[in-house]
Amino acid sequence: MKTYLVPVDFSDAAFNAANFAAKLSHQSDVSTIILMNAYYISPYETMLPNPDMVMLREEEIEEEAKNRIAQLNKLKHKLSKIVREGVEIITRLNRSHLLRAVVDVIEEQDADLVILGSIGNSTVREGRPGIGNHVIKISKLSPAPVIVVPPAYTYHLINEAVIACDFKKVKENIPMAFLHKFLGKQAIKLLVLNVDTEGKHAGKDPEQLAEESALHDMLKAFKPKYFYENHADVLTGILDFAKEHKAQMVIALPHNYSFLRSLLHSSISQQLAKNSTIPVMLLK
């Protein structure tokens, strides 16, 4: 894993995600961290006045761009004191929509991982949607896996990670190549959790047992432990389990985006921010 991409909208949540990326460098073989800000101005905004009869001038746009680059460089200087020695930090201002900017940078720089703050302020100018509003879209469109970092989370060495699994088509849904790339050189204990709301494991459901057997074979190199929880609410079951076992990360499988959608529901986001829960990695 050589390159991290960290979209930055200059919110506290984005700064925290950047700090997470810098500290994670000590646990991985990353060589480059890209700090990217998306600054998009519609052509109409330079041609037509807004409701307050104010029209953007090119000089104002360029001044704002310079200000954003200066803020990125300031963050780069701060992170340079935190990252593992030898890691290069690159700053980049993309004059496009956030989603387009993320996909473009991943493809151009061959980024392996995107690290986002789960709540953000405006990515363009005040009043516009921020990273938090785009997390699900970025996670779906990103060609690379995404780590979503709660805004109040304080980095801890990742010793244990929970893999949330529903045992559906595990061979198609578990990207083993990335898991080997991310976990291969790290002594991270994997806790594979199935929130079994229908009691299929206890009832010896043949299809479920076949999927479990396949998963055991796929993950045997990591020597994981397997757990089954009977909880009415999958999200709560996963988060309670992670908290109980003091895990430092939850890994959600590619098809399980309903998990993140629930995670980022407004009321749950506030709960996560308040309780400073752990980062979630969405595999691709």
ABEGO torsion letter per residue (X at the ends): XABBBBBBAGBAAAAAAAAAAAAAAAABABABBBBBBBBBBBAAAAABBBAAGBBBBAAAAAAAAAAAAAAAAAAAAAAAAABBBGBBBBBBBBBBBAAAAAAAAAAAAGBABBBBBABBBBAABBGBBBAAAAAAAAAAABABBBBBBBAABBBBBBABBBBBBAGBGAAAABBAAAAAAAAAABBBBBBBBBBBAAGAAAAGBAAAAAAAAAAAAAAAAAGBBBBBBBBABAAAAAAAAAAAAGBABBBBBAAAAAAAAAAABAAAAAAAAAAGBBBBBBBX
